[in-house]
Amino acid sequence: MAIYLANLVGSASIGVYSLATDKIVIIPKIVPVKKAERISQWLKVKLIQATIGNSLLVGALACANSNGILLPHFVREEEINAIKSIFEGNITIMEKKRTAYGNMVLANDHGAIIDPRIKESDAKEICETLCVETVQGEIAGLPYVGSLAVATNKGVLAHPMLKESERNLLESVLKAPVDVGTINCGIPYVGTGLICNSHTAVVGYLTTGPEMFIIGNALDVVKGEEADENFQGDW
């Protein structure tokens, strides 16, 4: 188990461009295959190289756990087929006006916290897709929970301004300990610069040593020996 530094498409905001669970990682096709394969090896999961609606913003638009994946209504057929060819869980296309499910849903294999603006009927669909308890909530008083935290089955890392009542809700629903921190040299929207699962965390290359220490403790992973030496640049 390790934590690695990386970038995608020249950006440290790797959580915006990719999505990881305990079973898969989705990385846009524009990323070189060698690099995408290396990240999937770090995470110990199967690789899917695809866009979502022809957009590189995979992590912002899609949300998943081991049981299912939520996709926006404009996802293309070839993208769905690419996901189906690798992922064996539920695949739901949300025929709704809202599209950024990666920003609106925070999930692991135990539960999901969702943006409180999501309608009850949509929440039920999310619950059925991910096969977990689904509860409305906020982080730091803000609704876009998927960008404000990351969650694995072992731990949760959230925005530094997390309230105690919010922490209690996260721990109750996600059934994992919660800590707070930042990524990429002080960015509190940790979901934008970090992908992780029960095995590994991959963080934006601007993330500092102290931030990596906190992330490693929160998610129960340790710093990878080869991360700094080989993978800070875009290759």
Number of C-alpha atoms within 10 A of each C-alpha: 16 18 26 26 26 27 24 24 15 14 17 24 27 27 29 24 27 27 27 28 29 22 21 23 26 24 29 24 13 13 20 15 14 9 17 21 19 13 20 19 14 19 28 19 18 17 23 23 19 23 24 24 19 13 14 20 21 26 31 25 26 25 27 30 30 20 20 22 21 24 23 22 16 15 19 13 11 13 17 18 12 15 20 14 10 13 20 13 17 17 18 18 16 18 12 10 8 12 19 20 27 29 24 26 32 30 31 29 21 19 25 27 26 24 22 18 12 15 10 11 9 13 22 13 16 26 17 16 20 27 18 20 18 23 19 18 21 23 26 17 12 12 21 25 30 30 27 27 29 28 30 30 21 18 24 26 25 28 23 19 13 20 14 11 10 15 19 12 18 26 15 13 18 27 18 20 19 21 19 18 23 26 27 21 14 14 17 20 24 28 31 28 30 34 28 24 28 20 21 27 28 26 30 25 27 20 22 16 11 13 17 24 15 18 29 20 13 22 28 19 24 18 20 16 11 11 17 14 9 12 16 17 14 16 14
